[in-house]
Amino acid sequence: ATNPVTVFSIPNGTIKLWKKDTSYRGQDKYAGANPVDGVEVTYRLIDASSEATMRVHAADGTLVRELTVPGGAGTHRVHWDLRHDGPGVQGQWSRHNSPVLARSIEAWGPWVSPGTYTVSIQAGDQNAQNVVEVRGDPEMPMLTQQMYEDRERFMLDAIALTTRISRTMRDLDMNATGGDSGFRNPTGSPRTPSEMLRTARRLAQQVYGSLNGGGVRPGSLYPPTQTQREQLLDAQELLNQAIGELREDLR
């Protein structure tokens, strides 16, 4: 019998840190289309489904990425960019099709580490999966597996901390998306819980953005520096201090 859902074999994926994510288009008459970032996933659905989902799991079972993908009957080809979910990342798969930008400059999550991942497609109550091997950037052979994993863990910690800070700010009815203007006191050190939280958020976002990049900035594949680690610890300490003072105020 024909399987309701089939995920065909997936070519190996290679992490690639592009040195420049846009082009001045002076050569566009002579340039072809870029391959997709990451790996292409081809799957077939015998019957149409109102909703189909692609999930990527690491070897230890951790969910890395979840995307809504086309659910019509027939064969489809989508891609996974070898990244985690992240702040502002869309949960709906779409193909980059810009005549101006060589690749998307929308928000992206942090890179995964080299290793084996399971890609599954679920349509209704039917599911199929296949595996893909992810390799490191061939132009950066100095990066070890441990360095990739240290960076990945640090980036996920930064996302988790930023999420905690934003949730705490929402609980306090603070503006979790507003700017940083006006939160510093004359001495330059945050004093009130709201000042601490805004400073903590700024620190966490800065260190995350410096490694992950954004827009036309590709970021870095190197693990965090000691300064970046200390910056994230400072953000964590400010969050803890703000929560502690808020609890004192409630007594």
ChimeraX commands (.cxc) that place a marker at each C-alpha (Angstrom):
marker #1 position 0.00,0.00,0.00 radius 0.5
marker #1 position 1.15,3.54,-0.69 radius 0.5
marker #1 position 2.20,5.46,2.41 radius 0.5
marker #1 position -0.07,8.44,3.17 radius 0.5
marker #1 position 3.02,10.55,3.89 radius 0.5
marker #1 position 6.50,10.03,2.48 radius 0.5
marker #1 position 9.64,12.01,3.29 radius 0.5
marker #1 position 12.28,11.33,0.67 radius 0.5
marker #1 position 16.00,11.09,1.41 radius 0.5
marker #1 position 17.52,14.42,2.43 radius 0.5
marker #1 position 20.97,15.49,1.17 radius 0.5
marker #1 position 23.60,16.40,3.74 radius 0.5
marker #1 position 23.41,19.98,4.96 radius 0.5
marker #1 position 26.35,22.33,5.39 radius 0.5
marker #1 position 26.45,25.31,7.72 radius 0.5
marker #1 position 27.60,28.28,5.68 radius 0.5
marker #1 position 28.27,31.70,7.15 radius 0.5
marker #1 position 27.87,34.01,4.19 radius 0.5
marker #1 position 30.25,36.93,4.39 radius 0.5
marker #1 position 27.68,39.30,2.91 radius 0.5
marker #1 position 23.96,38.67,2.77 radius 0.5
marker #1 position 23.03,41.24,0.14 radius 0.5
marker #1 position 24.32,42.36,-3.22 radius 0.5
marker #1 position 24.56,45.69,-5.00 radius 0.5
marker #1 position 23.07,43.85,-8.00 radius 0.5
marker #1 position 25.60,45.21,-10.46 radius 0.5
marker #1 position 26.17,41.68,-11.72 radius 0.5
marker #1 position 22.54,40.52,-11.63 radius 0.5
marker #1 position 22.35,40.00,-15.41 radius 0.5
marker #1 position 25.04,37.35,-15.14 radius 0.5
marker #1 position 24.06,35.69,-11.86 radius 0.5
marker #1 position 21.88,32.64,-11.34 radius 0.5
marker #1 position 19.54,31.87,-8.47 radius 0.5
marker #1 position 21.19,30.98,-5.18 radius 0.5
marker #1 position 20.55,27.55,-3.68 radius 0.5
marker #1 position 18.38,27.60,-0.58 radius 0.5
marker #1 position 20.04,28.05,2.79 radius 0.5
marker #1 position 20.30,24.70,4.54 radius 0.5
marker #1 position 18.69,21.58,3.09 radius 0.5
marker #1 position 15.73,20.91,0.85 radius 0.5
marker #1 position 13.11,18.51,2.18 radius 0.5
marker #1 position 10.93,16.75,-0.38 radius 0.5
marker #1 position 7.76,15.02,0.77 radius 0.5
marker #1 position 4.60,13.59,-0.73 radius 0.5
marker #1 position 1.04,13.59,0.61 radius 0.5
marker #1 position -1.46,11.18,-0.88 radius 0.5
marker #1 position -4.41,13.15,0.48 radius 0.5
marker #1 position -4.74,16.86,1.12 radius 0.5
marker #1 position -4.51,17.97,4.75 radius 0.5
marker #1 position -5.87,21.14,6.30 radius 0.5
marker #1 position -2.58,21.51,8.13 radius 0.5
marker #1 position 0.86,19.98,7.65 radius 0.5
marker #1 position 3.82,20.51,9.96 radius 0.5
marker #1 position 7.54,19.95,9.56 radius 0.5
marker #1 position 9.46,19.28,12.77 radius 0.5
marker #1 position 13.21,18.92,13.22 radius 0.5
marker #1 position 14.57,17.04,16.23 radius 0.5
marker #1 position 18.16,16.71,17.41 radius 0.5
marker #1 position 19.66,13.29,18.15 radius 0.5
marker #1 position 18.66,13.59,21.82 radius 0.5
marker #1 position 15.02,14.23,20.88 radius 0.5
marker #1 position 15.07,17.99,21.47 radius 0.5
marker #1 position 12.70,19.89,19.18 radius 0.5
marker #1 position 14.82,22.28,17.14 radius 0.5
marker #1 position 12.38,23.74,14.63 radius 0.5
marker #1 position 8.68,23.58,13.81 radius 0.5
marker #1 position 7.18,25.03,10.65 radius 0.5
marker #1 position 3.77,24.96,8.99 radius 0.5
marker #1 position 4.28,23.66,5.45 radius 0.5
marker #1 position 2.04,23.09,2.40 radius 0.5
marker #1 position -0.60,20.41,2.98 radius 0.5
marker #1 position -2.04,19.87,-0.48 radius 0.5
marker #1 position -2.08,16.46,-2.10 radius 0.5
marker #1 position 1.02,15.80,-4.17 radius 0.5
marker #1 position 4.77,16.34,-3.89 radius 0.5
marker #1 position 6.20,19.38,-2.13 radius 0.5
marker #1 position 9.70,20.73,-1.60 radius 0.5
marker #1 position 10.48,23.00,1.34 radius 0.5
marker #1 position 13.70,23.77,3.17 radius 0.5
marker #1 position 15.18,23.93,6.65 radius 0.5
marker #1 position 17.87,26.57,7.13 radius 0.5
marker #1 position 19.79,24.52,9.77 radius 0.5
marker #1 position 18.70,26.92,12.49 radius 0.5
marker #1 position 16.62,26.90,15.64 radius 0.5
marker #1 position 13.49,28.91,16.18 radius 0.5
marker #1 position 14.33,32.35,17.52 radius 0.5
marker #1 position 12.89,35.76,18.42 radius 0.5
marker #1 position 10.74,37.08,15.60 radius 0.5
marker #1 position 11.19,33.97,13.43 radius 0.5
marker #1 position 8.13,33.07,11.39 radius 0.5
marker #1 position 6.44,29.74,12.04 radius 0.5
marker #1 position 5.12,29.53,8.48 radius 0.5
marker #1 position 7.47,28.20,5.83 radius 0.5
marker #1 position 7.91,30.41,2.77 radius 0.5
marker #1 position 10.31,30.40,-0.15 radius 0.5
marker #1 position 12.58,33.41,-0.57 radius 0.5
marker #1 position 11.73,34.94,-3.93 radius 0.5
marker #1 position 13.12,38.47,-3.97 radius 0.5
marker #1 position 14.45,39.94,-7.24 radius 0.5
marker #1 position 16.63,42.31,-5.20 radius 0.5
marker #1 position 18.03,40.39,-2.23 radius 0.5
marker #1 position 20.15,37.31,-2.80 radius 0.5
marker #1 position 18.84,35.82,0.45 radius 0.5
marker #1 position 16.32,36.70,3.09 radius 0.5
marker #1 position 17.20,39.32,5.70 radius 0.5
marker #1 position 14.22,38.49,7.91 radius 0.5
marker #1 position 14.80,37.32,11.48 radius 0.5
marker #1 position 16.54,33.97,11.89 radius 0.5
marker #1 position 17.37,31.75,14.83 radius 0.5
marker #1 position 20.80,30.47,15.89 radius 0.5
marker #1 position 22.63,27.76,13.99 radius 0.5
marker #1 position 22.43,24.17,15.14 radius 0.5
marker #1 position 25.64,22.22,15.73 radius 0.5
marker #1 position 26.94,19.63,13.28 radius 0.5
marker #1 position 25.28,16.27,13.83 radius 0.5
marker #1 position 22.38,14.03,12.82 radius 0.5
marker #1 position 18.83,15.41,12.86 radius 0.5
marker #1 position 15.44,13.87,12.23 radius 0.5
marker #1 position 13.03,15.72,9.95 radius 0.5
marker #1 position 9.37,14.69,10.15 radius 0.5
marker #1 position 6.27,15.73,8.25 radius 0.5
marker #1 position 2.91,15.37,9.95 radius 0.5
marker #1 position -0.36,15.73,8.04 radius 0.5
marker #1 position -3.42,15.09,10.17 radius 0.5
marker #1 position -2.71,11.91,12.14 radius 0.5
marker #1 position -0.19,10.63,9.57 radius 0.5
marker #1 position 3.54,11.06,10.02 radius 0.5
marker #1 position 6.75,10.18,8.19 radius 0.5
marker #1 position 10.38,11.08,8.79 radius 0.5
marker #1 position 13.92,10.87,7.51 radius 0.5
marker #1 position 17.35,11.88,8.78 radius 0.5
marker #1 position 19.82,14.51,7.65 radius 0.5
marker #1 position 23.48,14.97,8.48 radius 0.5
marker #1 position 24.56,18.55,9.19 radius 0.5
marker #1 position 28.21,19.45,8.67 radius 0.5
marker #1 position 30.24,22.44,9.81 radius 0.5
marker #1 position 31.31,25.36,7.65 radius 0.5
marker #1 position 34.10,24.01,5.38 radius 0.5
marker #1 position 35.76,27.43,5.30 radius 0.5
marker #1 position 36.16,27.41,9.08 radius 0.5
marker #1 position 37.95,24.11,9.82 radius 0.5
marker #1 position 39.38,25.58,13.02 radius 0.5
marker #1 position 35.95,25.27,14.67 radius 0.5
marker #1 position 35.64,22.06,16.68 radius 0.5
marker #1 position 32.45,20.22,17.53 radius 0.5
marker #1 position 32.77,21.49,21.09 radius 0.5
marker #1 position 33.01,25.08,19.87 radius 0.5
marker #1 position 29.84,24.69,17.78 radius 0.5
marker #1 position 28.02,23.17,20.75 radius 0.5
marker #1 position 29.25,25.85,23.17 radius 0.5
marker #1 position 27.97,28.56,20.85 radius 0.5
marker #1 position 24.63,26.83,20.31 radius 0.5
marker #1 position 24.08,26.36,24.05 radius 0.5
marker #1 position 25.00,29.97,24.78 radius 0.5
marker #1 position 22.63,31.29,22.12 radius 0.5
marker #1 position 19.74,29.22,23.44 radius 0.5
marker #1 position 20.50,30.46,26.96 radius 0.5
marker #1 position 20.39,34.04,25.66 radius 0.5
marker #1 position 16.99,33.42,24.04 radius 0.5
marker #1 position 15.62,31.83,27.20 radius 0.5
marker #1 position 16.87,34.70,29.36 radius 0.5
marker #1 position 15.43,37.35,27.04 radius 0.5
marker #1 position 12.10,35.51,27.10 radius 0.5
marker #1 position 12.10,35.45,30.92 radius 0.5
marker #1 position 12.91,39.16,31.09 radius 0.5
marker #1 position 10.17,40.06,28.60 radius 0.5
marker #1 position 7.65,37.89,30.45 radius 0.5
marker #1 position 8.51,39.58,33.74 radius 0.5
marker #1 position 8.12,43.00,32.13 radius 0.5
marker #1 position 4.71,42.04,30.76 radius 0.5
marker #1 position 3.65,40.82,34.19 radius 0.5
marker #1 position 4.54,44.28,35.50 radius 0.5
marker #1 position 2.65,45.96,32.64 radius 0.5
marker #1 position 5.93,47.40,31.39 radius 0.5
marker #1 position 6.51,48.08,27.71 radius 0.5
marker #1 position 8.44,44.97,26.69 radius 0.5
marker #1 position 9.07,46.27,23.18 radius 0.5
marker #1 position 9.84,49.91,23.80 radius 0.5
marker #1 position 13.19,51.63,23.50 radius 0.5
marker #1 position 15.84,52.03,26.17 radius 0.5
marker #1 position 15.64,55.79,26.47 radius 0.5
marker #1 position 14.97,57.14,29.91 radius 0.5
marker #1 position 15.80,54.06,31.97 radius 0.5
marker #1 position 19.21,55.18,33.26 radius 0.5
marker #1 position 19.53,57.26,36.39 radius 0.5
marker #1 position 22.17,60.02,36.68 radius 0.5
marker #1 position 24.79,57.62,38.11 radius 0.5
marker #1 position 24.45,55.28,35.13 radius 0.5
marker #1 position 23.50,52.27,37.28 radius 0.5
marker #1 position 19.96,50.85,37.28 radius 0.5
marker #1 position 18.24,51.27,40.65 radius 0.5
marker #1 position 14.58,50.38,40.33 radius 0.5
marker #1 position 13.28,46.97,39.20 radius 0.5
marker #1 position 12.02,48.49,35.94 radius 0.5
marker #1 position 15.45,50.00,35.23 radius 0.5
marker #1 position 17.11,46.68,36.01 radius 0.5
marker #1 position 14.80,44.77,33.69 radius 0.5
marker #1 position 15.26,47.14,30.77 radius 0.5
marker #1 position 19.02,47.08,31.22 radius 0.5
marker #1 position 19.00,43.29,31.46 radius 0.5
marker #1 position 16.96,43.01,28.28 radius 0.5
marker #1 position 19.30,45.35,26.42 radius 0.5
marker #1 position 22.38,43.39,27.51 radius 0.5
marker #1 position 20.88,40.03,26.53 radius 0.5
marker #1 position 19.69,41.32,23.15 radius 0.5
marker #1 position 23.06,42.90,22.40 radius 0.5
marker #1 position 25.07,39.77,23.08 radius 0.5
marker #1 position 22.61,37.61,21.14 radius 0.5
marker #1 position 22.63,39.96,18.15 radius 0.5
marker #1 position 26.41,40.24,18.07 radius 0.5
marker #1 position 26.73,36.48,17.50 radius 0.5
marker #1 position 23.56,35.76,15.56 radius 0.5
marker #1 position 23.66,38.75,13.24 radius 0.5
marker #1 position 20.55,40.19,11.65 radius 0.5
marker #1 position 19.50,42.05,8.53 radius 0.5
marker #1 position 22.64,42.29,6.39 radius 0.5
marker #1 position 24.94,41.29,9.28 radius 0.5
marker #1 position 25.87,37.57,9.11 radius 0.5
marker #1 position 27.02,37.29,12.73 radius 0.5
marker #1 position 29.73,34.86,13.83 radius 0.5
marker #1 position 30.18,31.10,14.18 radius 0.5
marker #1 position 32.78,31.43,16.91 radius 0.5
marker #1 position 31.81,30.59,20.49 radius 0.5
marker #1 position 31.13,33.53,22.82 radius 0.5
marker #1 position 34.04,35.49,24.23 radius 0.5
marker #1 position 34.57,35.86,27.95 radius 0.5
marker #1 position 33.20,39.39,27.72 radius 0.5
marker #1 position 30.02,38.15,26.06 radius 0.5
marker #1 position 29.60,35.45,28.70 radius 0.5
marker #1 position 29.99,38.04,31.44 radius 0.5
marker #1 position 27.48,40.31,29.73 radius 0.5
marker #1 position 24.86,37.56,29.77 radius 0.5
marker #1 position 25.66,36.81,33.42 radius 0.5
marker #1 position 25.19,40.50,34.20 radius 0.5
marker #1 position 21.77,40.38,32.54 radius 0.5
marker #1 position 20.84,37.31,34.58 radius 0.5
marker #1 position 21.98,38.98,37.80 radius 0.5
marker #1 position 19.95,42.10,37.06 radius 0.5
marker #1 position 16.87,39.97,36.44 radius 0.5
marker #1 position 17.39,38.11,39.72 radius 0.5
marker #1 position 17.92,41.38,41.58 radius 0.5
marker #1 position 14.79,42.95,40.09 radius 0.5
marker #1 position 12.67,39.92,41.00 radius 0.5
marker #1 position 14.14,39.92,44.52 radius 0.5
marker #1 position 13.29,43.58,45.07 radius 0.5
marker #1 position 9.78,43.09,43.71 radius 0.5
marker #1 position 9.22,40.28,46.19 radius 0.5
marker #1 position 10.46,42.50,49.00 radius 0.5
marker #1 position 7.99,45.19,47.95 radius 0.5
marker #1 position 5.14,42.68,48.20 radius 0.5
marker #1 position 5.90,41.77,51.80 radius 0.5
marker link #1:1,2 radius 0.2
marker link #1:2,3 radius 0.2
marker link #1:3,4 radius 0.2
marker link #1:4,5 radius 0.2
marker link #1:5,6 radius 0.2
marker link #1:6,7 radius 0.2
marker link #1:7,8 radius 0.2
marker link #1:8,9 radius 0.2
marker link #1:9,10 radius 0.2
marker link #1:10,11 radius 0.2
marker link #1:11,12 radius 0.2
marker link #1:12,13 radius 0.2
marker link #1:13,14 radius 0.2
marker link #1:14,15 radius 0.2
marker link #1:15,16 radius 0.2
marker link #1:16,17 radius 0.2
marker link #1:17,18 radius 0.2
marker link #1:18,19 radius 0.2
marker link #1:19,20 radius 0.2
marker link #1:20,21 radius 0.2
marker link #1:21,22 radius 0.2
marker link #1:22,23 radius 0.2
marker link #1:23,24 radius 0.2
marker link #1:24,25 radius 0.2
marker link #1:25,26 radius 0.2
marker link #1:26,27 radius 0.2
marker link #1:27,28 radius 0.2
marker link #1:28,29 radius 0.2
marker link #1:29,30 radius 0.2
marker link #1:30,31 radius 0.2
marker link #1:31,32 radius 0.2
marker link #1:32,33 radius 0.2
marker link #1:33,34 radius 0.2
marker link #1:34,35 radius 0.2
marker link #1:35,36 radius 0.2
marker link #1:36,37 radius 0.2
marker link #1:37,38 radius 0.2
marker link #1:38,39 radius 0.2
marker link #1:39,40 radius 0.2
marker link #1:40,41 radius 0.2
marker link #1:41,42 radius 0.2
marker link #1:42,43 radius 0.2
marker link #1:43,44 radius 0.2
marker link #1:44,45 radius 0.2
marker link #1:45,46 radius 0.2
marker link #1:46,47 radius 0.2
marker link #1:47,48 radius 0.2
marker link #1:48,49 radius 0.2
marker link #1:49,50 radius 0.2
marker link #1:50,51 radius 0.2
marker link #1:51,52 radius 0.2
marker link #1:52,53 radius 0.2
marker link #1:53,54 radius 0.2
marker link #1:54,55 radius 0.2
marker link #1:55,56 radius 0.2
marker link #1:56,57 radius 0.2
marker link #1:57,58 radius 0.2
marker link #1:58,59 radius 0.2
marker link #1:59,60 radius 0.2
marker link #1:60,61 radius 0.2
marker link #1:61,62 radius 0.2
marker link #1:62,63 radius 0.2
marker link #1:63,64 radius 0.2
marker link #1:64,65 radius 0.2
marker link #1:65,66 radius 0.2
marker link #1:66,67 radius 0.2
marker link #1:67,68 radius 0.2
marker link #1:68,69 radius 0.2
marker link #1:69,70 radius 0.2
marker link #1:70,71 radius 0.2
marker link #1:71,72 radius 0.2
marker link #1:72,73 radius 0.2
marker link #1:73,74 radius 0.2
marker link #1:74,75 radius 0.2
marker link #1:75,76 radius 0.2
marker link #1:76,77 radius 0.2
marker link #1:77,78 radius 0.2
marker link #1:78,79 radius 0.2
marker link #1:79,80 radius 0.2
marker link #1:80,81 radius 0.2
marker link #1:81,82 radius 0.2
marker link #1:82,83 radius 0.2
marker link #1:83,84 radius 0.2
marker link #1:84,85 radius 0.2
marker link #1:85,86 radius 0.2
marker link #1:86,87 radius 0.2
marker link #1:87,88 radius 0.2
marker link #1:88,89 radius 0.2
marker link #1:89,90 radius 0.2
marker link #1:90,91 radius 0.2
marker link #1:91,92 radius 0.2
marker link #1:92,93 radius 0.2
marker link #1:93,94 radius 0.2
marker link #1:94,95 radius 0.2
marker link #1:95,96 radius 0.2
marker link #1:96,97 radius 0.2
marker link #1:97,98 radius 0.2
marker link #1:98,99 radius 0.2
marker link #1:99,100 radius 0.2
marker link #1:100,101 radius 0.2
marker link #1:101,102 radius 0.2
marker link #1:102,103 radius 0.2
marker link #1:103,104 radius 0.2
marker link #1:104,105 radius 0.2
marker link #1:105,106 radius 0.2
marker link #1:106,107 radius 0.2
marker link #1:107,108 radius 0.2
marker link #1:108,109 radius 0.2
marker link #1:109,110 radius 0.2
marker link #1:110,111 radius 0.2
marker link #1:111,112 radius 0.2
marker link #1:112,113 radius 0.2
marker link #1:113,114 radius 0.2
marker link #1:114,115 radius 0.2
marker link #1:115,116 radius 0.2
marker link #1:116,117 radius 0.2
marker link #1:117,118 radius 0.2
marker link #1:118,119 radius 0.2
marker link #1:119,120 radius 0.2
marker link #1:120,121 radius 0.2
marker link #1:121,122 radius 0.2
marker link #1:122,123 radius 0.2
marker link #1:123,124 radius 0.2
marker link #1:124,125 radius 0.2
marker link #1:125,126 radius 0.2
marker link #1:126,127 radius 0.2
marker link #1:127,128 radius 0.2
marker link #1:128,129 radius 0.2
marker link #1:129,130 radius 0.2
marker link #1:130,131 radius 0.2
marker link #1:131,132 radius 0.2
marker link #1:132,133 radius 0.2
marker link #1:133,134 radius 0.2
marker link #1:134,135 radius 0.2
marker link #1:135,136 radius 0.2
marker link #1:136,137 radius 0.2
marker link #1:137,138 radius 0.2
marker link #1:138,139 radius 0.2
marker link #1:139,140 radius 0.2
marker link #1:140,141 radius 0.2
marker link #1:141,142 radius 0.2
marker link #1:142,143 radius 0.2
marker link #1:143,144 radius 0.2
marker link #1:144,145 radius 0.2
marker link #1:145,146 radius 0.2
marker link #1:146,147 radius 0.2
marker link #1:147,148 radius 0.2
marker link #1:148,149 radius 0.2
marker link #1:149,150 radius 0.2
marker link #1:150,151 radius 0.2
marker link #1:151,152 radius 0.2
marker link #1:152,153 radius 0.2
marker link #1:153,154 radius 0.2
marker link #1:154,155 radius 0.2
marker link #1:155,156 radius 0.2
marker link #1:156,157 radius 0.2
marker link #1:157,158 radius 0.2
marker link #1:158,159 radius 0.2
marker link #1:159,160 radius 0.2
marker link #1:160,161 radius 0.2
marker link #1:161,162 radius 0.2
marker link #1:162,163 radius 0.2
marker link #1:163,164 radius 0.2
marker link #1:164,165 radius 0.2
marker link #1:165,166 radius 0.2
marker link #1:166,167 radius 0.2
marker link #1:167,168 radius 0.2
marker link #1:168,169 radius 0.2
marker link #1:169,170 radius 0.2
marker link #1:170,171 radius 0.2
marker link #1:171,172 radius 0.2
marker link #1:172,173 radius 0.2
marker link #1:173,174 radius 0.2
marker link #1:174,175 radius 0.2
marker link #1:175,176 radius 0.2
marker link #1:176,177 radius 0.2
marker link #1:177,178 radius 0.2
marker link #1:178,179 radius 0.2
marker link #1:179,180 radius 0.2
marker link #1:180,181 radius 0.2
marker link #1:181,182 radius 0.2
marker link #1:182,183 radius 0.2
marker link #1:183,184 radius 0.2
marker link #1:184,185 radius 0.2
marker link #1:185,186 radius 0.2
marker link #1:186,187 radius 0.2
marker link #1:187,188 radius 0.2
marker link #1:188,189 radius 0.2
marker link #1:189,190 radius 0.2
marker link #1:190,191 radius 0.2
marker link #1:191,192 radius 0.2
marker link #1:192,193 radius 0.2
marker link #1:193,194 radius 0.2
marker link #1:194,195 radius 0.2
marker link #1:195,196 radius 0.2
marker link #1:196,197 radius 0.2
marker link #1:197,198 radius 0.2
marker link #1:198,199 radius 0.2
marker link #1:199,200 radius 0.2
marker link #1:200,201 radius 0.2
marker link #1:201,202 radius 0.2
marker link #1:202,203 radius 0.2
marker link #1:203,204 radius 0.2
marker link #1:204,205 radius 0.2
marker link #1:205,206 radius 0.2
marker link #1:206,207 radius 0.2
marker link #1:207,208 radius 0.2
marker link #1:208,209 radius 0.2
marker link #1:209,210 radius 0.2
marker link #1:210,211 radius 0.2
marker link #1:211,212 radius 0.2
marker link #1:212,213 radius 0.2
marker link #1:213,214 radius 0.2
marker link #1:214,215 radius 0.2
marker link #1:215,216 radius 0.2
marker link #1:216,217 radius 0.2
marker link #1:217,218 radius 0.2
marker link #1:218,219 radius 0.2
marker link #1:219,220 radius 0.2
marker link #1:220,221 radius 0.2
marker link #1:221,222 radius 0.2
marker link #1:222,223 radius 0.2
marker link #1:223,224 radius 0.2
marker link #1:224,225 radius 0.2
marker link #1:225,226 radius 0.2
marker link #1:226,227 radius 0.2
marker link #1:227,228 radius 0.2
marker link #1:228,229 radius 0.2
marker link #1:229,230 radius 0.2
marker link #1:230,231 radius 0.2
marker link #1:231,232 radius 0.2
marker link #1:232,233 radius 0.2
marker link #1:233,234 radius 0.2
marker link #1:234,235 radius 0.2
marker link #1:235,236 radius 0.2
marker link #1:236,237 radius 0.2
marker link #1:237,238 radius 0.2
marker link #1:238,239 radius 0.2
marker link #1:239,240 radius 0.2
marker link #1:240,241 radius 0.2
marker link #1:241,242 radius 0.2
marker link #1:242,243 radius 0.2
marker link #1:243,244 radius 0.2
marker link #1:244,245 radius 0.2
marker link #1:245,246 radius 0.2
marker link #1:246,247 radius 0.2
marker link #1:247,248 radius 0.2
marker link #1:248,249 radius 0.2
marker link #1:249,250 radius 0.2
marker link #1:250,251 radius 0.2
view
